[in-house]
Amino acid sequence: MFRIRTTAFAAATAGILLLSACGGGGNEDKAASSESAANGQNAAAANDVSFKEGTAQENNADLGKGDGAPEAAPARAAKADKPVIRSWVQLTSGRAGALDPVVVNGKGFTLYRFDEDEADPSVSNCSGDCAKTWPPLLVAGNGRVFFDSANIERSDIGFLKRDGAFQVTLAGWPVYLFSGDAKAGDAKGQGVGGTWFGVTPDGQRAGQEGGGGQEEDGSAQAPGGDDSGSSASPAESATFFDGPNFADPAEGLRGPGCKPVRFRGSVQILGTAKIWDGDDCTGRSMTVDKDVLDLEALGFGPVRSIRFAD
């Protein structure tokens, strides 16, 4: 059994992914052209993708390619003109924030599943702008999958044809990265919109405690939010930015009470407040208790107002 915890900062620079001569050789388990329906797999690998137990490093893969390629980092993949197709991917049971276990890739980035997808058969319902925020984990048709055989069953790994390559699935669930995760060990996508969760080795939702979701009154919680029991103190102010990732211009708002929001790209906040999709703090609400890199990624709708504690 092995676990990895890489601390490398993944938002680096560089070029187009190339197929990797991953080394190792011999004793490889070629992906079958059909997967067990009981596992909910879409058998799309067509005898091309190969499997190898262990890590990419243990198998002498080129660590500057595949999951390790600069453009494979979530934030870079989100900005790429074309979907990033990796020559190799690595699936390991690891830890990210409070999520333990959760599956991470070869650079330690958290992998996620989307509740609006389907697992049997595998169907992705995240495309267009959604796929920019949540880049799918794509491997080339003649690529390789390195996996943690002590914790991840080979039979749970499958594929979904997509973008001229194959999106990796776990127990049938398509898996993704989150553009808001800046470094290995981040899990900022956990609970977003009540539909995005880290994925466990057997394809389930990773640690949902405090992970966000839909509240009984129809409001929602941002990642880490808890409207009834958040450990954060009430926020006195917030700064909203015009674009994701705190891109200027910006406006600062200060409580108490309900304030109109002009910019809706991202927000920096210290403490807890509620954002609303209607004017004058009406409509759907969501509790936020930490910075949000991309408000649209919450699946919440345009933010029009915020309420600070009175």
N, C-alpha and C positions, 0 to 999 in steps of 0.2 A: 504494500500500500504506500502511495506517495502523495504528497501535497506540494503545491508551489505557492509562493507568495513573492511576486516580483515587485520591486519598488521603482522600476524604470518609469520615467514620465513618458507617456505614449504620444503626446502631441508633437511629433517631430516633423521634419520635412522629407520630401523626395518623390521619386518617379513611379512610373507605371509598373505594376506587378508583372513579373515574369515567372514562367514555370520553374520550379526548383528541382535541382538534382539532389534529392533528399538523402541519398546514401542509404546505408544499411543493407538493403538487398536481402534476397533469400526469404524464406518462411513468411511471406506476406499473405494476408487474407483478402483476396479480391472481393469487392462488393458484388453481391448477386444481382441479377437483373430483376428479381422480384423479391420483396420483403414479406414477412408474415403479416397477414391482415390483422392478426390478433394484436400486433404491436402498433397498428394504425400507421404504418409506414407507407409513403409513396415511393415505390422502388424505381428511382429515376437514374441511378448511377450507371446503368447499362454496362456493367462489367468493367468500368474504367477506374473509378476511385478505389484506391487501395488502403488497407488498414494496417496499422502497426501499433503494438502495445508499447507504452512508455511515452516519454516526452520527445519533442522535436530535437532537443539537444542530445538526449541519449541516443537518438537515431541518426545523429550527424547531419541533421537538416541545416540548410543555410538559414541562419537566424535573422538575416536581413531581408528575407523574403517571407512569403506566406503570412501568418499572423504577425510576424515581426517586421513586415514592410512598413515604412513610415506612413504610406497612404492607407494602410489597413487600420490605423488608429481611428476610433469612432468619430472624433471631430473632423479629421481629414476626410474620411469616407463620406461624411455627410455633405461635404462641399465639392466632391469630385463630380465631373461632368458625366461619368459613366459609373455604373455599379462596380465596386471593387471586387474582383475575383481573385481568390488566393490560390497559390500553388499548393499550400498545405494549411491545415487548421489543426489545432490541438484542443482537446476537451479534457478538462481536469476538474475533479471535485476540490473546491477550495473554499476560501472565505473572503467576503467583501463586506466591509462595514459590519452590521449586525447579522448579516446573512451567513449561515453556516449550517449545512453545506449549501453551496451554490456552484454552478458550473462556470468556469472561467476559461478564456482562450489562452493561446500561447504567450500573450503579453500580460496576462493577469486581468484582462478586462472582463467585467461581468457580462454574462449572456442572459437574455430575457426571453420570455414568452408573452404572447398577446391573447387575452381571453376571447377576443372576437375572431380569432383564427379557428380552424378545425383540425382535429387530430386523426380522425378516422373516416375517410382518408385525409391525408395532410392537405390543408388549404391555407394559403396566406391571404389575409384581407387587409394587408398593409402595403400600399403602393403609393406612388406619387410623392406628395409632400411628407406623408407618413414615413415612407422608406428613406427620406432624407434625414428625418429626426431619428429614425430607428433603422440603421443600415442592416440589411439581412446578412447573415454569415454565409458567404458564398465560397464554394471550392470549385476549382476547375475540374472538367470532366476526367482528366488524367492526373488529378492531384492526389494528395494523401491526407489521411486522417490519423493523427496520433491520439491515443486515448488512454485514460486512467483505468486500466482493466480491473483494478482492485475495487473500484467504486462505480464504474459505468459499464453496463452490460453492452457488449457489442451488438446484440440484437435490438437494443433500444435506439441505436444510431441509424438514421435513415436520411433520405434526400427528397427534395422537391424541385422539379425542373423550374428554372427561373433565370431570366436575363442571360441566356446562353451558357449557364453553368448550373450548379446544384446548390440549393439552400439546404443547410444541415437541419435535421429535425431530431428531437429527442422524444421518444415514446410517441412519435407522430406530430409533436408540436414544433412548428417552425421556430428557429431561434434567431435572435437579433442582438445587435449592440445598441447602446444609447449614446447619441451625439453629445449629451451633457456630461458624460464620464470623461474626465480629463486625464486621469492617471489610473494605474493598476490599483485595484482595491476599492475604487469608487463604486457606489451602488445608487446613484442619484435617480435612476429610472424606476426604483422600487415603488410600486403603488401608484404610479402616474395615471391619472384619470380613472383609478380604480380598476384598470384592465391590464396594466403592465406589471410583471413580476419577474424577479430573478428566477431562473429555472434550475430545479434540482437534478441530480444525476438520473432520476427516473421520470423526468418530464413534468414534475409537479411544480406548483408555486413554491418558491423559497420563502422562508420566514415571513408570514403575513402580519405578525404582531406589530402594530404601529405602522404597517406598510401602506396605509391609505385605503380608500374604497368609498362606497356610496353610503351616506348616512341615511337614517330612517326618514328624515324630513325632506329628502331629495337633494340636500346639499352634498358636497363632496369634500374630500380631504386631499391636500397636496402631499407629495412624498414627505413622510415624517410627521404630517399634521395629525392632530388629535383634538377635535373641537372641545371635548369635555375634560381631557386630562393632560394637556400638553405641559411639559416641564418648562417651556419657554414662558417668560413674563410677557404681559401685553406690550405690543410694540407701540412706540410713541411717534414713529415716523417711518417712511419708506421712500425709496428712490426708484422710479420707473424709467425704463430706457426704451428708445424707439425700436431697437432691434434685439435679437437674441444675443446672449453672451455679453450683456451690458454695453451694447454699442450706443454711442451718443447719437442724437441729443438725449437729454434726460430731464426729468422734473422731480423735485423733492416735495413730498407731501407730509404734513404733520397733523396729528390728531389734536383733540379728541373728535369723535363723531364720524360722520360719513363724508367722504371727499370724492369728487369726480376724478377719473383717471384719463389722462390724455394719451400717454404712451403705453403700449401694450406688448412690448417685445420681451422684456425681462424685468426682474425686480430684485433689489437688494433690501433686506429687512432684518432687523434685530428684534426678535420677539414675535408675538402672535397677533395676527389680524385676519379679517375676513375680506376676500375679494368677491365681487358680484358681477354678473354678466348684464345687469340692467342699471339704468341711471338711478341715482338716489338710493343705492343699496337695495335694489329689488331684483327679483328673478332668482336664478340659481346662485348659490354661494359656495365658496371653497375656503377652508382654513389654510393659511400658510404660516409656517413658523421658521422658515429659513429662506435663503436666497433661491431664486428660481431662474435658471439660465434661459429657458425658453417657455414662455407662458402658453403658447399655442400647443406645445407638446403635452400639456396637461389634458388635452381633449376636452377642454372646458368651454371654449368659446371666447370671444373678445372680452377683456376686462374693462368695465366701464366705471366702476366705483370701488372704493375700499372703505371699510369701517374700522376705526380704531376704538379702543375701549373708551367709554365715556368717563 
